[in-house]
Amino acid sequence: MQEPLLVGTSPDKPDEGGDPMWWVPLVTGSLWVLFALVVFRFDYTSVSAISILLGTVLLAAALVEAIRAAGSHGWWRVTHIGLTIAFVVIGVLAFVHPQNTFRALAAIFAFFLFLRGIVDVIAALYARPAELWWVGLVSGLVLILLAFWAAGDFGNKAFLLVVWIGAAALAQGVLQIVTAFRLRHEPPPLRPA
């Protein structure tokens, strides 16, 4: 038997609060974590394989940024659109020139990590009153540190490049999952009448 509707309620709207689309970042975050697991099991002996892997990560990040741009306003939208364009260009370059040296790939990926880290730090500081805001801050700082590490000249670049890609994917996945649960428990956004 169904309970009767109370005055002012709607059968279409959940009464539990939170964003009804909270599951989207949960799914994308879970996919990022699964991707990170695949990356860590990847055969990193081929330059072409690493280029394809890097291009895939960058294009996936561009898709996430495009989705974020659609849901944001003002300067945040401009920021997300800028990141989308940068990630698409860098991702396509990784596919177009798969025989590039590891130094070039590390430089491209270092640029990606640096941009992503800066945006995550700024977003975390902006969301400071929210619960678990510090997860975005830590994730952004880790990505910035990885960017400087990737830009350095280290031996065994192939192995390190795979580790950097996996670590960035894992950080993105954890950040998305935390965002999903934050959205689930926040009050629904107010809509103009």
C-alpha positions as a Markdown table, in Angstrom:
| # | Residue | x | y | z |
|---|---|---|---|---|
| 1 | Met | 0.0 | 0.0 | 0.0 |
| 2 | Gln | 1.3 | 3.4 | -0.9 |
| 3 | Glu | 1.5 | 6.2 | 1.6 |
| 4 | Pro | -0.6 | 9.3 | 0.8 |
| 5 | Leu | 1.1 | 12.4 | -0.5 |
| 6 | Leu | 1.4 | 15.3 | 1.9 |
| 7 | Val | 0.6 | 18.8 | 0.9 |
| 8 | Gly | 3.6 | 20.4 | -0.8 |
| 9 | Thr | 5.3 | 17.1 | -1.8 |
| 10 | Ser | 5.7 | 15.6 | -5.2 |
| 11 | Pro | 5.9 | 11.9 | -6.1 |
| 12 | Asp | 8.8 | 12.7 | -8.5 |
| 13 | Lys | 11.1 | 14.3 | -5.9 |
| 14 | Pro | 13.0 | 12.3 | -3.3 |
| 15 | Asp | 12.4 | 13.5 | 0.2 |
| 16 | Glu | 15.9 | 12.5 | 1.4 |
| 17 | Gly | 17.7 | 15.7 | 0.1 |
| 18 | Gly | 20.9 | 15.9 | -1.8 |
| 19 | Asp | 21.7 | 16.2 | -5.5 |
| 20 | Pro | 19.8 | 13.6 | -7.5 |
| 21 | Met | 22.8 | 13.2 | -9.8 |
| 22 | Trp | 25.2 | 12.3 | -7.0 |
| 23 | Trp | 25.7 | 8.9 | -8.6 |
| 24 | Val | 27.4 | 10.3 | -11.7 |
| 25 | Pro | 30.7 | 11.2 | -9.9 |
| 26 | Leu | 30.5 | 7.9 | -8.0 |
| 27 | Val | 30.4 | 6.0 | -11.3 |
| 28 | Thr | 33.1 | 8.1 | -12.9 |
| 29 | Gly | 35.3 | 7.9 | -9.8 |
| 30 | Ser | 34.9 | 4.1 | -9.7 |
| 31 | Leu | 35.9 | 3.9 | -13.4 |
| 32 | Trp | 39.0 | 6.1 | -12.7 |
| 33 | Val | 40.0 | 3.7 | -9.8 |
| 34 | Leu | 39.5 | 0.7 | -12.1 |
| 35 | Phe | 41.5 | 2.4 | -14.8 |
| 36 | Ala | 44.3 | 3.1 | -12.3 |
| 37 | Leu | 44.3 | -0.7 | -11.4 |
| 38 | Val | 44.6 | -1.5 | -15.1 |
| 39 | Val | 47.4 | 1.0 | -15.6 |
| 40 | Phe | 49.5 | -0.5 | -12.8 |
| 41 | Arg | 49.3 | -3.9 | -14.6 |
| 42 | Phe | 50.1 | -2.3 | -18.0 |
| 43 | Asp | 53.0 | -3.5 | -20.1 |
| 44 | Tyr | 55.2 | -0.4 | -20.1 |
| 45 | Thr | 57.9 | -1.6 | -22.5 |
| 46 | Ser | 56.5 | 0.1 | -25.6 |
| 47 | Val | 56.7 | 3.8 | -26.2 |
| 48 | Ser | 53.5 | 3.6 | -28.4 |
| 49 | Ala | 51.6 | 1.8 | -25.7 |
| 50 | Ile | 52.5 | 4.5 | -23.2 |
| 51 | Ser | 51.5 | 7.3 | -25.6 |
| 52 | Ile | 48.1 | 5.6 | -26.2 |
| 53 | Leu | 47.7 | 5.2 | -22.4 |
| 54 | Leu | 48.6 | 8.9 | -21.8 |
| 55 | Gly | 46.3 | 10.1 | -24.6 |
| 56 | Thr | 43.4 | 8.0 | -23.1 |
| 57 | Val | 43.9 | 9.5 | -19.6 |
| 58 | Leu | 44.0 | 13.0 | -21.0 |
| 59 | Leu | 40.9 | 12.6 | -23.2 |
| 60 | Ala | 39.0 | 11.0 | -20.2 |
| 61 | Ala | 40.0 | 14.0 | -18.1 |
| 62 | Ala | 38.8 | 16.3 | -20.9 |
| 63 | Leu | 35.4 | 14.6 | -20.8 |
| 64 | Val | 35.1 | 15.0 | -17.0 |
| 65 | Glu | 36.0 | 18.7 | -17.4 |
| 66 | Ala | 33.4 | 19.2 | -20.2 |
| 67 | Ile | 30.8 | 17.7 | -17.9 |
| 68 | Arg | 31.9 | 20.0 | -15.1 |
| 69 | Ala | 31.7 | 22.9 | -17.4 |
| 70 | Ala | 28.1 | 22.1 | -18.3 |
| 71 | Gly | 27.2 | 22.2 | -14.6 |
| 72 | Ser | 29.0 | 25.3 | -13.6 |
| 73 | His | 28.6 | 29.1 | -14.1 |
| 74 | Gly | 30.8 | 32.1 | -14.5 |
| 75 | Trp | 34.6 | 31.9 | -14.1 |
| 76 | Trp | 34.3 | 28.2 | -13.1 |
| 77 | Arg | 32.8 | 27.4 | -16.5 |
| 78 | Val | 35.6 | 29.3 | -18.2 |
| 79 | Thr | 38.2 | 27.4 | -16.2 |
| 80 | His | 36.6 | 24.0 | -17.0 |
| 81 | Ile | 36.3 | 24.9 | -20.7 |
| 82 | Gly | 39.9 | 26.0 | -20.7 |
| 83 | Leu | 41.0 | 22.7 | -19.1 |
| 84 | Thr | 38.9 | 20.7 | -21.5 |
| 85 | Ile | 40.6 | 22.3 | -24.5 |
| 86 | Ala | 44.0 | 21.9 | -23.0 |
| 87 | Phe | 43.5 | 18.3 | -22.2 |
| 88 | Val | 42.0 | 17.5 | -25.7 |
| 89 | Val | 45.0 | 19.2 | -27.4 |
| 90 | Ile | 47.6 | 17.4 | -25.3 |
| 91 | Gly | 45.7 | 14.1 | -25.5 |
| 92 | Val | 45.5 | 14.3 | -29.3 |
| 93 | Leu | 49.2 | 15.2 | -29.5 |
| 94 | Ala | 49.9 | 12.0 | -27.5 |
| 95 | Phe | 48.0 | 10.0 | -30.1 |
| 96 | Val | 49.4 | 11.7 | -33.2 |
| 97 | His | 53.1 | 11.3 | -32.2 |
| 98 | Pro | 53.3 | 8.0 | -30.5 |
| 99 | Gln | 57.1 | 7.7 | -31.1 |
| 100 | Asn | 57.9 | 10.8 | -29.1 |
| 101 | Thr | 60.7 | 10.4 | -26.6 |
| 102 | Phe | 59.9 | 9.7 | -23.0 |
| 103 | Arg | 61.1 | 13.2 | -22.1 |
| 104 | Ala | 58.4 | 14.8 | -24.3 |
| 105 | Leu | 55.7 | 12.5 | -22.9 |
| 106 | Ala | 56.8 | 13.2 | -19.3 |
| 107 | Ala | 56.8 | 17.0 | -20.1 |
| 108 | Ile | 53.2 | 16.7 | -21.5 |
| 109 | Phe | 52.0 | 14.7 | -18.6 |
| 110 | Ala | 53.7 | 17.0 | -16.1 |
| 111 | Phe | 51.8 | 19.9 | -17.7 |
| 112 | Phe | 48.6 | 18.0 | -17.3 |
| 113 | Leu | 49.3 | 17.1 | -13.6 |
| 114 | Phe | 50.3 | 20.7 | -12.8 |
| 115 | Leu | 47.1 | 22.2 | -14.4 |
| 116 | Arg | 44.8 | 19.6 | -12.8 |
| 117 | Gly | 46.6 | 20.1 | -9.4 |
| 118 | Ile | 46.2 | 23.9 | -9.5 |
| 119 | Val | 42.5 | 23.6 | -10.3 |
| 120 | Asp | 41.9 | 21.0 | -7.5 |
| 121 | Val | 43.7 | 23.2 | -4.9 |
| 122 | Ile | 41.7 | 26.3 | -5.9 |
| 123 | Ala | 38.4 | 24.4 | -5.9 |
| 124 | Ala | 39.2 | 22.8 | -2.5 |
| 125 | Leu | 40.0 | 26.2 | -1.0 |
| 126 | Tyr | 36.8 | 27.6 | -2.5 |
| 127 | Ala | 34.8 | 24.7 | -1.0 |
| 128 | Arg | 36.4 | 25.1 | 2.4 |
| 129 | Pro | 33.2 | 25.3 | 4.4 |
| 130 | Ala | 32.1 | 21.9 | 3.0 |
| 131 | Glu | 32.9 | 18.7 | 4.8 |
| 132 | Leu | 35.9 | 16.8 | 3.4 |
| 133 | Trp | 37.2 | 19.9 | 1.5 |
| 134 | Trp | 40.7 | 18.9 | 2.5 |
| 135 | Val | 40.6 | 15.8 | 0.3 |
| 136 | Gly | 40.6 | 18.0 | -2.8 |
| 137 | Leu | 43.4 | 20.0 | -1.4 |
| 138 | Val | 45.6 | 17.0 | -0.6 |
| 139 | Ser | 44.8 | 15.5 | -4.1 |
| 140 | Gly | 45.7 | 18.8 | -5.8 |
| 141 | Leu | 49.0 | 19.1 | -3.8 |
| 142 | Val | 49.9 | 15.5 | -4.7 |
| 143 | Leu | 49.3 | 16.1 | -8.4 |
| 144 | Ile | 51.4 | 19.3 | -8.3 |
| 145 | Leu | 54.3 | 17.4 | -6.6 |
| 146 | Leu | 53.9 | 14.6 | -9.2 |
| 147 | Ala | 54.1 | 17.3 | -11.9 |
| 148 | Phe | 57.5 | 18.5 | -10.6 |
| 149 | Trp | 58.7 | 14.9 | -10.2 |
| 150 | Ala | 57.6 | 14.1 | -13.8 |
| 151 | Ala | 59.4 | 17.2 | -15.2 |
| 152 | Gly | 62.6 | 16.1 | -13.6 |
| 153 | Asp | 65.2 | 13.9 | -15.3 |
| 154 | Phe | 65.0 | 10.5 | -13.8 |
| 155 | Gly | 66.2 | 7.1 | -15.0 |
| 156 | Asn | 63.8 | 4.4 | -16.2 |
| 157 | Lys | 61.3 | 6.9 | -17.6 |
| 158 | Ala | 59.0 | 4.2 | -18.9 |
| 159 | Phe | 58.3 | 2.8 | -15.5 |
| 160 | Leu | 57.9 | 6.2 | -13.9 |
| 161 | Leu | 55.5 | 7.5 | -16.6 |
| 162 | Val | 53.2 | 4.5 | -16.0 |
| 163 | Val | 53.3 | 5.1 | -12.2 |
| 164 | Trp | 52.5 | 8.8 | -12.7 |
| 165 | Ile | 49.6 | 8.0 | -15.0 |
| 166 | Gly | 48.3 | 5.4 | -12.5 |
| 167 | Ala | 48.7 | 7.8 | -9.5 |
| 168 | Ala | 46.9 | 10.6 | -11.3 |
| 169 | Ala | 44.0 | 8.3 | -12.3 |
| 170 | Leu | 43.8 | 7.0 | -8.7 |
| 171 | Ala | 43.8 | 10.5 | -7.2 |
| 172 | Gln | 41.1 | 11.6 | -9.7 |
| 173 | Gly | 39.0 | 8.5 | -8.8 |
| 174 | Val | 39.2 | 9.1 | -5.1 |
| 175 | Leu | 38.3 | 12.8 | -5.5 |
| 176 | Gln | 35.3 | 11.9 | -7.7 |
| 177 | Ile | 34.0 | 9.3 | -5.1 |
| 178 | Val | 34.4 | 11.8 | -2.2 |
| 179 | Thr | 32.5 | 14.4 | -4.3 |
| 180 | Ala | 29.7 | 12.0 | -5.0 |
| 181 | Phe | 29.1 | 11.3 | -1.3 |
| 182 | Arg | 29.4 | 15.0 | -0.5 |
| 183 | Leu | 26.7 | 15.7 | -3.2 |
| 184 | Arg | 24.5 | 13.0 | -1.8 |
| 185 | His | 24.3 | 14.5 | 1.6 |
| 186 | Glu | 24.1 | 18.2 | 0.6 |
| 187 | Pro | 20.7 | 19.9 | 0.5 |
| 188 | Pro | 19.3 | 20.1 | -3.0 |
| 189 | Pro | 20.1 | 23.2 | -4.9 |
| 190 | Leu | 17.5 | 26.0 | -4.8 |
| 191 | Arg | 15.7 | 26.6 | -8.1 |
| 192 | Pro | 14.2 | 29.9 | -9.0 |
| 193 | Ala | 10.4 | 30.0 | -8.9 |
